């Protein structure tokens, strides 16, 4: 199965290590902590996208199908369209990684308040992020984002994802009927019927494998360019909560 090659050649489990523990909270500023957590959220979403892609390749779908061509095609198409959407979530989350990295480095509100964390995440759009990076003179991050986002495969799945959001999905050949015009003509007139874009299963398998590889390469480089070099070497001990408390007290940011 091709997806197993992705797991072997493009191992992403190292991203899991950026999930901050108490040692990170004690040592690093809040913008680094929230960036690490956003990397962790991206990791979880990327794993879900891969799982959906893997599921589309499974030959024995068991109780998910009636073991006929129609239900197998429907299930594979559903897995792939869900994978397409989830890879797009990863792209959105990668923008938020940069968004939190550029947040105030002494502000703990995003850590203390789930609502603030969520609201700040929602405020991130690509255009606003680029403006923030430009104002902050973060040229390296801008270049990495632009190089990835301008890739034709990335642009394609962004476009198709937006299509899915507004149209609810595609027409997969063999699943139902789709005709461009009504049967017959009246006085030489053809009458159009509303169409959905065609979803070619084999074509999309190749596209999603490509976006998996592209995102893996981009996100690894992206993480290396923004996270402190000693982040992954940071250890956890029983003094970490006390050190964190002392740091918050010096910062005058304790909520109680």
C-alpha positions in Angstrom: 0.0 0.0 0.0 1.4 3.4 -1.0 0.4 5.1 2.2 2.7 2.8 4.2 5.5 4.2 2.2 4.5 7.7 3.4 4.7 6.5 7.0 8.1 5.0 6.5 9.7 7.8 4.3 8.1 10.8 5.9 7.8 10.1 9.6 6.0 13.0 11.3 5.9 11.6 14.8 8.7 14.0 15.8 6.1 16.8 15.6 4.4 15.2 18.6 7.4 16.2 20.8 6.6 19.9 20.4 3.5 19.4 22.7 4.7 21.6 25.6 5.2 20.0 29.1 5.8 21.8 32.4 9.5 22.2 31.6 8.7 24.2 28.5 6.2 26.3 30.4 8.9 27.1 32.9 11.6 27.9 30.4 10.1 29.6 27.4 7.9 32.6 26.7 4.2 32.1 26.2 4.4 32.7 22.4 6.8 29.7 22.1 4.6 27.6 24.3 1.4 28.3 22.3 3.4 27.8 19.0 4.5 24.4 20.3 0.9 23.5 21.2 -0.3 24.6 17.7 2.4 22.3 16.1 0.9 19.5 18.2 -2.6 20.3 17.0 -1.2 20.3 13.4 0.4 16.9 14.0 -2.9 15.4 15.2 -4.8 16.7 12.1 -2.1 15.5 9.7 -2.3 12.0 11.2 -6.1 12.1 10.6 -5.6 13.1 7.0 -3.1 10.2 6.5 -5.5 7.8 8.1 -8.2 8.8 5.8 -5.9 8.4 2.8 -4.8 5.0 4.1 -8.4 3.9 4.5 -9.1 4.7 0.8 -6.5 2.0 -0.1 -7.9 -0.8 2.1 -9.2 -3.7 0.0 -11.3 -5.3 2.7 -13.7 -2.6 4.0 -15.7 -5.1 6.0 -19.0 -3.8 7.5 -18.5 -0.4 5.8 -19.7 -1.8 2.5 -22.0 -4.4 1.0 -19.0 -5.8 -0.9 -20.2 -4.5 -4.2 -18.6 -2.1 -6.6 -21.0 0.8 -5.9 -20.5 0.8 -2.1 -16.8 0.3 -2.3 -16.5 3.3 -4.7 -18.7 5.4 -2.5 -16.6 4.6 0.6 -13.3 5.2 -1.1 -14.6 8.5 -2.6 -15.8 9.6 0.9 -12.5 8.8 2.5 -10.6 10.7 -0.1 -12.8 13.8 0.0 -12.5 13.8 3.8 -8.7 13.5 3.5 -8.7 16.4 1.0 -10.5 18.6 3.6 -8.3 17.5 6.4 -5.0 18.2 4.6 -6.5 21.7 4.1 -7.1 22.0 7.8 -3.3 21.3 8.2 -2.5 24.2 6.0 -4.8 26.5 8.0 -3.2 25.3 11.2 0.3 25.9 9.8 -0.7 29.6 9.3 -1.8 29.6 13.0 1.6 28.3 14.0 3.2 31.4 12.6 0.3 33.5 14.0 1.0 32.4 17.6 4.8 32.6 17.1 4.3 36.3 16.3 2.0 37.0 19.2 3.3 39.1 22.2 6.1 37.0 23.9 5.0 38.1 27.4 1.3 37.6 27.1 -0.2 34.6 29.0 -3.9 35.2 28.1 -3.8 32.6 25.4 -2.6 30.0 27.9 -5.0 31.0 30.7 -8.1 31.4 28.7 -9.5 28.8 26.2 -11.7 31.5 24.8 -8.8 33.8 24.1 -6.9 31.0 22.5 -9.8 30.0 20.3 -10.7 33.6 19.3 -7.1 34.4 18.4 -6.9 31.3 16.3 -10.0 32.2 14.4 -8.6 35.7 13.7 -5.8 34.2 11.6 -6.2 34.5 7.8 -3.5 34.2 5.2 -3.6 37.9 4.2 -3.6 39.2 7.7 -0.8 36.8 8.7 1.3 38.1 5.8 0.7 41.7 6.9 1.7 40.8 10.5 4.9 39.1 9.3 5.7 42.0 7.0 5.3 44.5 9.8 7.4 42.3 12.1 10.1 41.9 9.4 9.8 38.1 9.5 11.1 37.7 6.0 12.2 34.1 6.3 8.8 32.9 7.5 7.1 34.9 4.7 9.3 33.3 2.1 8.6 29.8 3.4 4.9 30.4 3.5 4.9 31.9 0.0 6.9 29.2 -1.5 4.6 26.5 -0.2 1.3 28.3 -0.8 2.2 29.2 -4.4 2.9 25.6 -5.3 0.4 24.6 -8.0 -0.7 21.4 -6.1 -1.3 23.3 -2.9 -3.3 26.0 -4.8 -5.4 23.2 -6.4 -6.4 21.6 -3.2 -7.1 25.0 -1.6 -9.4 25.7 -4.6 -11.1 22.3 -4.4 -11.5 22.6 -0.7 -13.4 25.9 -1.1 -15.5 24.2 -3.8 -16.4 21.5 -1.3 -17.4 24.0 1.4 -19.8 25.8 -0.9 -21.1 22.8 -3.0 -21.0 20.0 -0.4 -19.0 17.6 -2.6 -18.4 16.2 -6.0 -19.9 13.9 -8.5 -17.9 10.6 -8.6 -18.5 8.7 -11.9 -20.5 5.6 -11.2 -22.3 7.0 -8.1 -25.6 8.1 -9.5 -26.2 10.0 -12.7 -25.2 13.4 -13.8 -26.3 14.9 -17.1 -25.3 18.3 -18.5 -28.6 18.8 -20.3 -32.2 17.5 -20.2 -33.2 14.7 -22.5 -34.1 15.8 -26.0 -34.6 19.2 -27.4 -37.6 21.5 -27.9 -37.5 23.6 -31.1 -33.8 23.1 -31.2 -33.3 24.3 -27.6 -31.1 22.4 -25.1 -31.8 23.0 -21.4 -28.8 22.9 -19.0 -28.9 21.1 -15.7 -26.8 22.1 -12.7 -23.5 20.1 -12.5 -21.1 19.2 -9.8 -17.3 18.9 -10.5 -16.2 15.4 -11.3 -14.1 13.6 -8.6 -11.7 11.1 -10.2 -10.6 8.7 -7.5 -7.3 7.6 -9.0 -6.4 11.2 -9.9 -7.1 12.4 -6.3 -5.1 9.6 -4.8 -2.0 10.9 -6.6 -2.8 14.5 -5.7 -3.2 13.7 -2.0 0.0 11.7 -1.9 1.8 14.7 -3.4 0.3 17.2 -0.9 1.3 14.9 2.0 4.9 15.0 0.8 4.8 18.7 0.2 3.4 19.5 3.6 5.9 17.2 5.3 8.8 19.0 3.7 7.4 22.5 4.3 6.4 22.0 7.9 9.7 20.4 9.0 11.6 23.3 7.5 9.1 25.8 9.0 9.4 24.3 12.5 13.2 24.4 12.3 13.1 28.0 11.3 11.0 29.3 14.2 11.4 27.0 17.3 14.3 27.5 19.7 17.1 25.0 19.1 17.0 23.8 22.7 13.2 23.3 22.8 13.3 19.5 22.3 16.2 19.1 24.8 14.2 20.7 27.5 13.6 18.4 30.4 10.8 18.1 33.0 11.4 17.8 36.7 9.4 18.4 39.9 10.7 22.0 40.1 9.1 23.0 36.8 5.7 24.1 38.2 7.5 26.2 40.9 9.8 27.7 38.3 6.7 28.5 36.2 5.0 30.1 39.2 8.1 32.2 39.9 8.2 33.4 36.3 4.5 34.3 36.3 5.0 36.2 39.5 7.9 38.2 38.1 5.8 38.9 35.0 2.9 40.1 37.2 0.6 37.9 35.1 -0.9 35.7 37.8 -4.7 35.6 37.6 -5.1 35.0 41.4 
